[in-house]
Amino acid sequence: METEVVYGRNPVRELLAAGRRPVHRIAALPQLVGERWLARADAPVRPADRAELGRMAGTSDHQGVVAEAGPYPYARASLLLREDGPLVCLDGAQDPRNIGAVARVAEAGGAAGLVIPGRGSPGVTAVVCKASAGAVEHLLVSRTDGLIGLLHDARGMGRTVAGADADAPGVIDHAAAGLPMDTVLVLGAEGSGLRPRVRDACDVLVRIPMRGRVASLNLSVAAGILLFGLPRAPRPQQ
């Protein structure tokens, strides 16, 4: 039985709440076992000390709870193009904490999903889950090595593809000015930015106006500014 580890209070809580993958068993500190959200879990919950939890998680950053679950359910990239709302694509992101932080922003911002590289990326690991505060359990995430083809497909469907590039000529002065709510946002790796072929596959390049002396932003911060700068769909009537 293939299993993956999820650790941390919020990641395990969202793992249980989302119900997208099976949870085989949970270990938690004795004082946490009786908490309502754990007591109501369908999976068996057993007490464990910090040392055992650390061995299970591979880190001391487990916050007292570790779950063993089924493999992460990646979505097909082509299916994400049919979903409503903006789509966030990462070109070359390798740091799992950055990927998790972007996933957290994307889920909070109502993105249709997140596309991450198939090669050179860790995928949705326990570290990514932790950094996302469990957001990856609700967000559709796809891994693909065909990002350029995906961007061309998006353009063929009439969607606008906007690449974030601080140094490119002809950029829009305001981060998301004039972009539709279903824009496909593409962000490059910190330091190296977008690959040339990915830049060429974009309809437009956008930048975030910088007022300070530091000329760069964390990847998740940039994703949040761009995503929340897009037009919003009206809230449904209650």
Secondary structure, DSSP 8 states (H G I E B T S, - for coil): ---EEEESHHHHHHHHHH-SS-EEEEEE-HHHHTSHHHHT-SS-EEE--HHHHHHHHTSSTTTTEEEEE-------HHHHTTSSS-EEEEES---HHHHHHHHHHHHHTT-SEEEEESSSS--S-HHHHHHTTTGGGTS-EEEES-HHHHHHHHHHTT--EEEE-SS-TT-BSSTTTT--TT-EEEEEBTTTBS-HHHHHT-SEEE-----SS-----HHHHHHHHHHTS--------
